[in-house]
């Protein structure tokens, strides 16, 4: 039986303590705010540790980092990229292919803080239901953004990209950026649950594709301890990814969450009082090999 929303996390806090029941959430917020601060202290205070923005930056005048999605738009727009931009994109590509593409969504993207706040308000107000959006919509928007780049010869998406807008809003103050940010908050809070990150954002769609074969995954390694409280499903921003790993043993499915939709946010790890989940490697998904080996032994 599912745990009521107002009681979510109480058992985990009682069993593990408040910090252990919020550890990955706290670390994510530190990561998101620290990265945002590094970009802001330059233009606001003249301390240039990082120059640029999340689309393209240079750290300590040495390390170039480029959003590969932005580089892809640049190429579709018919522009040649500078060597440093290509090198920066390759560095980011390798990193996210190792740790998981949608780690960007939960550990880097500042918009995630806004959508998480909307989800918190939605749960506290007891708002249920709402407009159902297709999860494939984000992939269509991704394709559309590249088509617009080709048709216009510009990075059309970046003009309205909420990620870039958050940074601009914090530096330059009131403007259209705040309208978009507030609109995303209201959309997620009152119209459709997890609409932006889970259904519409082309950046998340791109990084999901990028991290399809990433090494680091969440695993329901102790799934035999699960008591069906359903709290992990409630807090997960992509709850469709949990069931195969958690309930798939009878179907010969291993405990590692293999879906590229998983953001590796760690909320399922935090909120589980039974410590069912943990971060692991995609290779530690042994159930198929074990059962296949056993079946070979019993075959005549």
Residue pairs with C-beta under 8 A, 6 or more apart in sequence:
1 228
1 229
1 230
2 229
2 230
2 231
2 233
2 234
3 11
3 229
3 230
3 231
3 234
5 123
5 124
5 126
5 234
8 123
8 231
8 234
8 235
8 271
9 21
9 22
9 231
9 235
9 270
9 271
11 229
11 273
12 20
12 21
12 231
12 270
12 271
12 272
12 273
13 21
14 273
15 21
15 273
16 273
16 275
19 26
20 270
21 270
21 271
22 270
23 266
23 269
23 270
24 265
24 266
24 267
24 269
24 270
25 265
25 266
25 267
25 270
27 266
28 106
28 107
28 112
28 265
28 266
29 113
31 107
31 108
32 107
32 108
32 109
32 110
32 112
32 113
33 113
35 54
35 108
36 110
36 166
36 167
36 170
38 49
38 50
39 50
39 52
39 53
39 54
39 57
39 167
40 167
40 170
40 171
41 47
41 49
42 48
42 49
42 50
42 51
43 171
44 171
49 59
49 60
50 57
50 58
50 59
50 60
51 57
51 58
51 61
52 58
53 164
53 167
54 67
54 108
54 109
54 163
54 164
54 167
55 66
55 67
55 70
55 158
55 161
55 164
56 64
56 65
56 66
56 67
56 70
56 85
56 88
57 64
57 65
57 66
57 88
58 64
58 65
58 84
59 65
63 91
64 84
64 85
64 87
64 88
64 91
65 88
65 91
65 92
66 84
66 85
66 86
66 87
66 88
66 89
66 92
67 89
67 92
68 89
68 92
68 93
68 206
68 210
69 202
69 203
69 206
69 207
70 155
70 158
71 81
71 85
71 86
71 89
72 146
72 206
73 145
73 146
73 149
73 155
73 157
73 158
74 81
74 85
74 149
74 155
75 81
76 146
76 147
76 149
76 150
77 149
77 150
77 152
77 153
77 154
77 155
78 150
78 153
79 153
81 89
93 210
96 103
96 104
96 207
96 210
96 211
96 214
97 210
97 211
97 213
97 214
98 214
98 215
98 216
99 211
99 214
99 215
99 216
99 264
100 211
100 214
100 215
100 216
100 217
100 262
100 263
100 264
101 206
101 207
101 208
101 209
101 210
101 211
101 212
101 214
101 260
102 204
102 207
102 208
102 211
102 260
102 261
102 262
102 263
102 264
103 207
103 211
103 216
103 263
103 264
104 203
104 204
104 207
105 112
105 197
105 201
105 203
105 204
105 207
105 263
106 112
106 237
106 263
106 264
106 265
107 264
107 265
109 163
109 203
109 204
110 163
110 166
110 167
111 162
111 163
111 166
111 181
111 184
111 196
111 197
111 201
112 197
114 166
114 181
114 184
114 185
114 188
115 184
115 185
115 188
115 194
115 196
115 197
117 185
118 184
118 185
118 186
118 187
118 188
118 189
119 188
119 189
119 193
119 194
119 237
121 189
122 188
122 189
122 190
122 193
127 189
127 190
130 190
130 191
130 192
130 193
131 191
131 192
131 195
132 192
133 192
133 195
133 199
133 200
134 199
135 198
135 199
135 240
135 261
137 199
137 200
138 199
138 200
138 201
138 202
138 204
138 205
139 202
139 205
141 200
141 201
141 202
141 205
142 202
142 205
142 206
144 202
145 156
145 157
145 202
148 156
148 157
149 155
149 156
149 157
157 202
158 164
160 180
161 203
162 180
162 181
162 184
162 196
162 201
163 203
165 176
165 177
165 180
165 181
166 177
166 181
168 175
168 177
169 175
169 177
169 178
169 181
184 196
187 195
187 196
188 194
188 195
188 196
192 199
194 237
194 238
197 204
197 237
197 263
198 204
198 237
198 238
208 260
208 261
209 260
211 260
212 260
213 282
214 260
214 282
215 281
215 282
215 283
216 264
216 279
216 280
216 281
216 282
217 256
217 257
217 258
217 262
217 264
217 279
217 280
217 281
217 282
218 245
218 256
218 257
218 262
218 264
218 266
218 268
218 269
218 277
218 278
218 279
218 280
219 245
219 255
219 256
219 257
219 277
219 278
219 279
219 280
219 284
219 285
220 226
220 242
220 245
220 246
220 255
220 256
220 257
220 276
220 277
221 255
221 276
221 277
221 278
221 280
221 284
222 274
222 275
222 276
222 277
222 278
223 245
223 246
223 247
223 249
223 255
223 276
225 274
225 275
225 276
226 246
226 274
226 276
227 274
229 273
231 271
231 272
232 239
232 242
232 246
232 267
232 268
232 271
232 272
232 276
232 277
233 239
233 242
233 243
235 267
235 268
235 270
235 271
236 242
236 265
236 267
236 268
237 263
237 265
237 267
238 259
238 261
238 262
238 263
240 259
240 261
241 257
241 259
241 261
241 262
242 257
242 268
244 251
244 253
244 257
244 258
244 259
245 253
245 254
245 255
245 256
245 257
245 258
246 255
246 276
248 254
249 255
249 287
252 287
252 288
252 291
253 287
253 288
254 285
254 286
254 287
254 288
255 285
255 287
256 280
256 281
256 282
256 284
256 285
258 282
258 285
264 279
266 279
268 276
268 277
269 277
269 278
269 279
